[in-house]
Amino acid sequence: MGNYAHKLDPKNRVAIPAGWRVVFGQEVVMLASTYHEYNILKCFTHESFAQKLSEIRERALADGHELGDVDEYIGSIAGNSFVAEVNTQGKLLIPKQQRDRLRLAEYAQLVGRTAHFEIWNTEDFTAENAPKPNKENPLNKKFRML
């Protein structure tokens, strides 16, 4: 949970907060994705990624989608994913193609999302989370106590 702006090192690696780190040397599945109009990277352990794909498959089939369409969608997710390793210093290399896609320069914003974390451009994260006049999420009223 939480979010942190971390400076990219000269080799374009970002330090993962200590509380989020997987076992050193373990691989992280990175999924190129979007949130509203912003490009992001979703980072999963292999186990949480497999669980997410299973949930998507089950929900889509329960909603009556054809197996072939579901497999095609799961395949597109897999095709936009890649594996990266956390080094012994707890740093994760962000591939150049993805750094360019996110427009990362000096900093990356790491955002905790319970079962995974996301990597954002810090300016995009700030803009997305700025107060928006006349636009309140209806869940804010329902769960006001949180």
N, CA, C and O of each residue as an XYZ file, in Angstrom:
584
protein
N       0.838     -1.179      0.000
C       0.000      0.000      0.000
C       0.879      1.237      0.000
O       2.078      1.158      0.268
N       0.289      2.362     -0.296
C       1.013      3.625     -0.324
C       1.546      3.937     -1.698
O       1.368      3.169     -2.644
N       2.206      5.080     -1.797
C       2.863      5.444     -3.049
C       4.127      6.217     -2.738
O       4.203      6.951     -1.753
N       5.113      6.038     -3.591
C       6.439      6.585     -3.354
C       7.045      7.035     -4.670
O       6.953      6.329     -5.674
N       7.660      8.199     -4.668
C       8.435      8.650     -5.818
C       9.874      8.197     -5.582
O      10.488      8.549     -4.575
N      10.398      7.418     -6.514
C      11.770      6.923     -6.398
C      12.570      7.373     -7.596
O      12.105      7.325     -8.735
N      13.781      7.812     -7.317
C      14.682      8.253     -8.378
C      15.213      7.030     -9.121
O      15.577      6.027     -8.506
N      15.254      7.122    -10.434
C      15.868      6.075    -11.242
C      17.380      6.193    -11.101
O      17.921      7.299    -11.108
N      18.058      5.065    -10.975
C      19.519      5.118    -10.893
C      20.085      5.269    -12.308
O      19.327      5.224    -13.276
N      21.405      5.448    -12.444
C      21.993      5.642    -13.781
C      21.740      4.494    -14.764
O      21.825      4.687    -15.977
N      21.431      3.305    -14.245
C      21.135      2.160    -15.119
C      19.640      2.004    -15.351
O      19.196      0.975    -15.860
N      18.851      3.026    -14.978
C      17.396      3.035    -15.155
C      16.695      1.936    -14.370
O      15.748      1.310    -14.848
N      17.182      1.719    -13.160
C      16.522      0.803    -12.236
C      15.843      1.642    -11.163
O      16.273      2.753    -10.852
N      14.781      1.090    -10.609
C      14.054      1.765     -9.540
C      14.070      0.861     -8.310
O      13.891     -0.353     -8.410
N      14.289      1.478     -7.151
C      14.282      0.711     -5.901
C      12.843      0.432     -5.496
O      12.006      1.334     -5.476
N      12.568     -0.812     -5.175
C      11.247     -1.198     -4.691
C      11.241     -0.975     -3.178
O      12.175     -1.404     -2.499
N      10.228     -0.323     -2.637
C      10.188     -0.124     -1.177
C      10.382     -1.451     -0.438
O       9.872     -2.489     -0.860
N      11.119     -1.401      0.659
C      11.492     -2.617      1.383
C      10.295     -3.495      1.736
O      10.380     -4.718      1.618
N       9.191     -2.904      2.163
C       8.016     -3.685      2.536
C       7.334     -4.368      1.371
O       6.513     -5.260      1.584
N       7.647     -3.977      0.142
C       7.016     -4.553     -1.039
C       7.874     -5.615     -1.706
O       7.401     -6.338     -2.583
N       9.111     -5.710     -1.302
C      10.052     -6.550     -2.047
C       9.716     -8.021     -1.979
O       9.383     -8.576     -0.932
N       9.819     -8.617     -3.136
C       9.734    -10.058     -3.230
C      11.115    -10.600     -2.868
O      12.040     -9.817     -2.651
N      11.268    -11.874     -2.800
C      12.567    -12.461     -2.503
C      13.554    -12.023     -3.574
O      13.253    -12.085     -4.766
N      14.732    -11.580     -3.149
C      15.734    -11.125     -4.111
C      16.039    -12.226     -5.119
O      16.138    -13.400     -4.761
N      16.187    -11.839     -6.373
C      16.409    -12.791     -7.434
C      15.112    -13.324     -8.015
O      15.120    -13.967     -9.065
N      13.991    -13.060     -7.339
C      12.701    -13.514     -7.854
C      12.295    -12.624     -9.023
O      12.673    -11.456     -9.105
N      11.532    -13.201     -9.902
C      11.067    -12.451    -11.061
C       9.742    -11.758    -10.760
O       8.951    -12.211     -9.934
N       9.532    -10.657    -11.451
C       8.306     -9.885    -11.371
C       7.710     -9.848    -12.774
O       8.423     -9.592    -13.744
N       6.423    -10.100    -12.885
C       5.740     -9.992    -14.176
C       5.262     -8.561    -14.306
O       4.523     -8.066    -13.454
N       5.683     -7.898    -15.373
C       5.307     -6.512    -15.631
C       4.333     -6.493    -16.812
O       4.619     -7.048    -17.873
N       3.194     -5.854    -16.616
C       2.159     -5.765    -17.639
C       2.013     -4.311    -18.066
O       1.680     -3.448    -17.253
N       2.261     -4.046    -19.335
C       2.032     -2.710    -19.887
C       0.529     -2.490    -19.944
O      -0.192     -3.272    -20.565
N       0.052     -1.431    -19.300
C      -1.380     -1.213    -19.180
C      -1.666      0.281    -19.214
O      -0.759      1.098    -19.374
N      -2.935      0.622    -19.062
C      -3.337      2.025    -18.953
C      -4.307      2.165    -17.784
O      -5.001      1.222    -17.401
N      -4.328      3.361    -17.240
C      -5.310      3.735    -16.214
C      -5.886      5.051    -16.677
O      -5.189      6.064    -16.722
N      -7.159      5.034    -17.021
C      -7.795      6.154    -17.720
C      -6.940      6.458    -18.931
O      -6.760      5.564    -19.758
N      -6.407      7.638    -19.093
C      -5.604      7.903    -20.297
C      -4.109      7.778    -20.051
O      -3.320      8.120    -20.932
N      -3.696      7.299    -18.886
C      -2.284      7.262    -18.520
C      -1.682      5.870    -18.728
O      -2.294      4.856    -18.390
N      -0.476      5.842    -19.288
C       0.266      4.593    -19.428
C       0.892      4.249    -18.086
O       1.463      5.112    -17.419
N       0.783      2.983    -17.693
C       1.361      2.505    -16.446
C       1.942      1.120    -16.662
O       1.707      0.494    -17.696
N       2.704      0.641    -15.682
C       3.155     -0.740    -15.628
C       2.585     -1.363    -14.366
O       2.742     -0.817    -13.273
N       1.928     -2.497    -14.512
C       1.440     -3.247    -13.360
C       2.465     -4.346    -13.088
O       2.869     -5.067    -14.000
N       2.878     -4.467    -11.833
C       3.920     -5.422    -11.457
C       3.364     -6.460    -10.491
O       2.831     -6.121     -9.434
N       3.495     -7.733    -10.870
C       2.939     -8.849    -10.122
C       4.032     -9.871     -9.811
O       5.043     -9.942    -10.510
N       3.820    -10.658     -8.760
C       4.590    -11.894     -8.633
C       3.987    -12.861     -9.652
O       2.887    -12.634    -10.157
N       4.707    -13.931     -9.948
C       4.151    -14.930    -10.870
C       2.829    -15.471    -10.334
O       1.885    -15.693    -11.092
N       2.773    -15.679     -9.021
C       1.570    -16.242     -8.414
C       0.383    -15.283     -8.533
O      -0.714    -15.701     -8.903
N       0.595    -14.005     -8.222
C      -0.527    -13.058     -8.290
C      -0.958    -12.806     -9.733
O      -2.131    -12.535     -9.990
N      -0.015    -12.892    -10.681
C      -0.365    -12.728    -12.090
C      -1.228    -13.896    -12.557
O      -2.238    -13.700    -13.232
N      -0.826    -15.104    -12.197
C      -1.618    -16.285    -12.566
C      -3.010    -16.208    -11.944
O      -3.996    -16.567    -12.587
N      -3.095    -15.746    -10.704
C      -4.388    -15.605    -10.031
C      -5.262    -14.585    -10.759
O      -6.454    -14.820    -10.954
N      -4.677    -13.457    -11.162
C      -5.440    -12.419    -11.876
C      -5.967    -12.963    -13.197
O      -7.125    -12.724    -13.539
N      -5.139    -13.691    -13.946
C      -5.599    -14.270    -15.215
C      -6.713    -15.277    -14.981
O      -7.666    -15.340    -15.758
N      -6.604    -16.059    -13.924
C      -7.645    -17.030    -13.588
C      -8.956    -16.330    -13.256
O     -10.023    -16.766    -13.689
N      -8.879    -15.244    -12.488
C     -10.081    -14.478    -12.145
C     -10.738    -13.888    -13.390
O     -11.960    -13.925    -13.532
N      -9.922    -13.345    -14.289
C     -10.452    -12.773    -15.532
C     -11.151    -13.857    -16.345
O     -12.262    -13.649    -16.833
N     -10.508    -15.009    -16.490
C     -11.070    -16.123    -17.263
C     -12.405    -16.570    -16.665
O     -13.394    -16.714    -17.384
N     -12.431    -16.788    -15.345
C     -13.652    -17.250    -14.686
C     -14.786    -16.246    -14.826
O     -15.922    -16.623    -15.111
N     -14.480    -14.962    -14.624
C     -15.517    -13.930    -14.716
C     -16.056    -13.820    -16.139
O     -17.264    -13.705    -16.343
N     -15.149    -13.855    -17.129
C     -15.573    -13.730    -18.524
C     -16.441    -14.918    -18.944
O     -17.457    -14.742    -19.617
N     -16.041    -16.120    -18.548
C     -16.836    -17.299    -18.898
C     -18.184    -17.283    -18.182
O     -19.202    -17.659    -18.762
N     -18.192    -16.846    -16.915
C     -19.450    -16.753    -16.159
C     -20.386    -15.724    -16.777
O     -21.606    -15.858    -16.681
N     -19.824    -14.694    -17.414
C     -20.642    -13.667    -18.079
C     -21.118    -14.105    -19.458
O     -21.807    -13.351    -20.145
N     -20.751    -15.337    -19.871
C     -21.257    -15.876    -21.128
C     -20.387    -15.628    -22.342
O     -20.835    -15.860    -23.465
N     -19.163    -15.166    -22.161
C     -18.277    -14.947    -23.309
C     -17.781    -16.278    -23.851
O     -17.606    -17.241    -23.104
N     -17.560    -16.321    -25.146
C     -17.082    -17.532    -25.809
C     -15.652    -17.837    -25.380
O     -14.843    -16.926    -25.202
N     -15.344    -19.123    -25.215
C     -14.026    -19.557    -24.786
C     -12.925    -19.005    -25.698
O     -11.882    -18.568    -25.212
N     -13.151    -19.022    -27.006
C     -12.150    -18.497    -27.944
C     -11.871    -17.023    -27.723
O     -10.720    -16.591    -27.790
N     -12.921    -16.241    -27.459
C     -12.739    -14.812    -27.188
C     -11.981    -14.596    -25.884
O     -11.135    -13.708    -25.784
N     -12.295    -15.418    -24.888
C     -11.611    -15.310    -23.596
C     -10.138    -15.637    -23.764
O      -9.279    -14.925    -23.245
N      -9.838    -16.721    -24.493
C      -8.445    -17.103    -24.728
C      -7.692    -16.013    -25.498
O      -6.523    -15.746    -25.221
N      -8.363    -15.392    -26.457
C      -7.739    -14.312    -27.226
C      -7.410    -13.127    -26.313
O      -6.335    -12.536    -26.416
N      -8.340    -12.789    -25.425
C      -8.120    -11.676    -24.501
C      -6.972    -11.989    -23.532
O      -6.103    -11.148    -23.302
N      -6.975    -13.199    -22.967
C      -5.895    -13.619    -22.069
C      -4.561    -13.591    -22.818
O      -3.536    -13.195    -22.264
N      -4.587    -14.013    -24.070
C      -3.374    -13.974    -24.896
C      -2.863    -12.560    -25.115
O      -1.653    -12.332    -25.143
N      -3.782    -11.602    -25.272
C      -3.339    -10.213    -25.456
C      -2.710     -9.665    -24.180
O      -1.779     -8.861    -24.236
N      -3.219    -10.101    -23.033
C      -2.611     -9.696    -21.768
C      -1.197    -10.277    -21.673
O      -0.248     -9.568    -21.338
N      -1.071    -11.553    -21.966
C       0.245    -12.198    -21.920
C       1.214    -11.535    -22.902
O       2.400    -11.388    -22.606
N       0.705    -11.135    -24.071
C       1.549    -10.493    -25.074
C       2.034     -9.110    -24.682
O       3.020     -8.623    -25.235
N       1.362     -8.471    -23.742
C       1.778     -7.157    -23.252
C       2.519     -7.250    -21.920
O       2.703     -6.246    -21.231
N       2.939     -8.459    -21.567
C       3.640     -8.695    -20.312
C       5.072     -9.129    -20.586
O       5.386     -9.638    -21.662
N       5.921     -8.922    -19.611
C       7.304     -9.382    -19.688
C       7.795     -9.605    -18.272
O       7.181     -9.148    -17.308
N       8.894    -10.304    -18.160
C       9.419    -10.684    -16.853
C      10.699     -9.902    -16.590
O      11.535     -9.738    -17.478
N      10.839     -9.424    -15.357
C      12.049     -8.734    -14.925
C      12.447     -9.288    -13.564
O      11.606     -9.782    -12.813
N      13.728     -9.203    -13.258
C      14.228     -9.757    -12.004
C      14.579     -8.627    -11.038
O      15.116     -7.592    -11.435
N      14.267     -8.846     -9.776
C      14.671     -7.916     -8.721
C      16.099     -8.295     -8.336
O      16.368     -9.448     -8.000
N      17.021     -7.315     -8.387
C      18.410     -7.641     -8.080
C      18.642     -7.695     -6.568
O      17.721     -7.471     -5.783
N      19.861     -7.989     -6.177
C      20.177     -8.149     -4.752
C      20.056     -6.851     -3.962
O      20.014     -6.882     -2.732
N      20.000     -5.705     -4.653
C      19.824     -4.410     -3.991
C      18.349     -4.018     -3.913
O      18.023     -2.928     -3.444
N      17.456     -4.899     -4.370
C      16.028     -4.602     -4.342
C      15.607     -3.658     -5.446
O      14.604     -2.957     -5.316
N      16.368     -3.631     -6.542
C      16.057     -2.737     -7.663
C      15.521     -3.524     -8.843
O      15.887     -4.677     -9.073
N      14.649     -2.868     -9.577
C      13.983     -3.458    -10.726
C      14.323     -2.625    -11.956
O      14.109     -1.412    -11.971
N      14.851     -3.277    -12.984
C      15.172     -2.586    -14.233
C      13.891     -2.345    -15.016
O      13.121     -3.275    -15.259
N      13.664     -1.100    -15.410
C      12.528     -0.772    -16.264
C      13.054     -0.724    -17.697
O      13.873      0.135    -18.023
N      12.595     -1.632    -18.552
C      13.111     -1.667    -19.930
C      12.905     -0.331    -20.655
O      11.930      0.380    -20.415
N      13.840     -0.015    -21.539
C      13.826      1.271    -22.251
C      12.489      1.529    -22.943
O      11.959      2.637    -22.861
N      11.949      0.543    -23.610
C      10.676      0.723    -24.311
C       9.590      1.183    -23.342
O       8.771      2.037    -23.682
N       9.583      0.618    -22.144
C       8.567      0.997    -21.160
C       8.881      2.340    -20.510
O       7.962      3.101    -20.204
N      10.154      2.647    -20.292
C      10.511      3.984    -19.778
C      10.033      5.045    -20.752
O       9.481      6.067    -20.345
N      10.246      4.800    -22.049
C       9.802      5.754    -23.066
C       8.278      5.856    -23.085
O       7.727      6.952    -23.179
N       7.605      4.721    -22.997
C       6.139      4.689    -23.017
C       5.549      5.478    -21.851
O       4.553      6.183    -22.019
N       6.158      5.364    -20.670
C       5.682      6.080    -19.486
C       6.248      7.499    -19.398
O       5.830      8.280    -18.544
N       7.183      7.829    -20.265
C       7.864      9.124    -20.255
C       8.602      9.336    -18.926
O       8.532     10.409    -18.328
N       9.305      8.296    -18.481
C      10.059      8.407    -17.235
C      11.390      9.096    -17.511
O      12.077      8.787    -18.485
N      11.732     10.015    -16.656
C      13.010     10.705    -16.785
C      13.841     10.458    -15.533
O      14.682      9.560    -15.503
N      13.603     11.255    -14.511
C      14.403     11.155    -13.295
C      13.736     10.300    -12.212
O      14.414      9.591    -11.469
N      12.406     10.373    -12.128
C      11.667      9.679    -11.072
C      10.596      8.768    -11.650
O      10.107      8.967    -12.762
N      10.248      7.760    -10.854
C       9.102      6.890    -11.132
C       8.257      6.868     -9.874
O       8.786      6.861     -8.763
N       6.948      6.858    -10.048
C       6.016      6.782     -8.915
C       5.593      5.336     -8.765
O       5.034      4.756     -9.695
N       5.851      4.745     -7.607
C       5.419      3.380     -7.318
C       4.171      3.457     -6.455
O       4.152      4.128     -5.424
N       3.124      2.754     -6.896
C       1.813      2.846     -6.252
C       1.350      1.446     -5.855
O       1.216      0.565     -6.705
N       1.108      1.248     -4.562
C       0.637     -0.042     -4.074
C      -0.826     -0.249     -4.391
O      -1.640      0.654     -4.199
N      -1.167     -1.428     -4.874
C      -2.548     -1.776     -5.225
C      -2.931     -3.134     -4.645
O      -3.535     -3.947     -5.344
N      -2.605     -3.387     -3.424
C      -2.859     -4.622     -2.673
C      -2.137     -5.818     -3.283
O      -1.062     -6.162     -2.790
N      -2.650     -6.472     -4.316
C      -2.042     -7.698     -4.850
C      -0.949     -7.424     -5.879
O      -0.298     -8.363     -6.338
N      -0.734     -6.182     -6.247
C       0.332     -5.819     -7.175
C       0.710     -4.365     -6.893
O       0.082     -3.700     -6.069
N       1.741     -3.881     -7.583
C       2.030     -2.455     -7.529
C       2.163     -1.937     -8.947
O       2.374     -2.700     -9.889
N       2.037     -0.630     -9.079
C       2.106      0.012    -10.394
C       3.263      0.987    -10.439
O       3.669      1.546     -9.419
N       3.787      1.181    -11.639
C       4.811      2.191    -11.886
C       4.184      3.228    -12.802
O       3.669      2.905    -13.873
N       4.238      4.483    -12.362
C       3.641      5.618    -13.071
C       4.699      6.679    -13.339
O       5.738      6.724    -12.681
N       4.420      7.513    -14.297
C       5.102      8.792    -14.437
C       4.600      9.653    -13.268
O       3.391      9.727    -13.046
N       5.488     10.295    -12.527
C       5.070     11.034    -11.327
C       4.083     12.159    -11.651
O       3.151     12.395    -10.882
N       4.270     12.850    -12.768
C       3.352     13.927    -13.141
C       1.968     13.381    -13.468
O       0.959     13.989    -13.112
N       1.917     12.237    -14.144
C       0.628     11.619    -14.469
C      -0.100     11.205    -13.191
O      -1.308     11.407    -13.063
N       0.638     10.626    -12.250
C       0.010     10.194    -10.997
C      -0.548     11.395    -10.237
O      -1.656     11.340     -9.703
N       0.217     12.467    -10.193
C      -0.239     13.682     -9.512
C      -1.490     14.234    -10.187
O      -2.445     14.611     -9.508
N      -1.494     14.285    -11.515
C      -2.647     14.810    -12.248
C      -3.878     13.928    -12.029
O      -4.975     14.447    -11.825
N      -3.713     12.613    -12.068
C      -4.846     11.703    -11.897
C      -5.443     11.806    -10.497
O      -6.645     11.611    -10.317
N      -4.625     12.105     -9.529
C      -5.088     12.123     -8.144
C      -5.387     13.515     -7.604
O      -5.680     13.672     -6.419
N      -5.316     14.516     -8.459
C      -5.686     15.874     -8.052
C      -7.197     15.941     -7.867
O      -7.937     15.260     -8.577
N      -7.663     16.756     -6.919
C      -9.123     16.896     -6.750
C      -9.777     17.336     -8.056
O      -9.277     18.216     -8.757
N     -10.892     16.708     -8.362
C     -11.610     17.021     -9.602
C     -12.953     17.634     -9.228
O     -13.791     16.970     -8.619
N     -13.162     18.891     -9.587
C     -14.432     19.538     -9.243
C     -15.611     18.841     -9.917
O     -15.540     18.442    -11.079
N     -16.684     18.706     -9.162
C     -17.940     18.149     -9.672
C     -17.838     16.700    -10.139
O     -18.700     16.228    -10.881
N     -16.804     15.997     -9.718
C     -16.707     14.596    -10.107
C     -16.313     13.785     -8.883
O     -15.132     13.644     -8.564
N     -17.316     13.258     -8.210
C     -17.045     12.428     -7.047
C     -17.440     10.997     -7.358
O     -18.506     10.736     -7.914
N     -16.578     10.091     -6.996
C     -16.853      8.669     -7.168
C     -17.999      8.296     -6.230
O     -17.924      8.597     -5.039
N     -19.058      7.651     -6.725
C     -20.187      7.298     -5.863
C     -19.789      6.381     -4.706
O     -20.482      6.347     -3.689
N     -18.709      5.651     -4.839
C     -18.274      4.793     -3.743
C     -17.745      5.600     -2.563
O     -17.735      5.114     -1.432
N     -17.301      6.846     -2.824
C     -16.819      7.686     -1.729
C     -17.910      7.912     -0.691
O     -17.632      7.929      0.508
N     -19.140      8.086     -1.137
C     -20.261      8.292     -0.209
C     -20.586      7.013      0.554
O     -20.838      7.040      1.758
N     -20.577      5.898     -0.164
C     -20.937      4.633      0.440
C     -19.928      4.204      1.512
O     -20.298      3.684      2.565
N     -18.659      4.433      1.219
C     -17.602      3.978      2.127
C     -16.892      5.155      2.776
O     -15.676      5.111      2.961
N     -17.613      6.185      3.118
C     -17.040      7.401      3.677
C     -16.171      7.138      4.896
O     -15.205      7.863      5.131
N     -16.498      6.112      5.677
C     -15.760      5.871      6.903
C     -14.335      5.395      6.672
O     -13.539      5.386      7.612
N     -13.991      5.005      5.468
C     -12.633      4.508      5.217
C     -11.680      5.628      5.114
O     -10.487      5.406      4.904
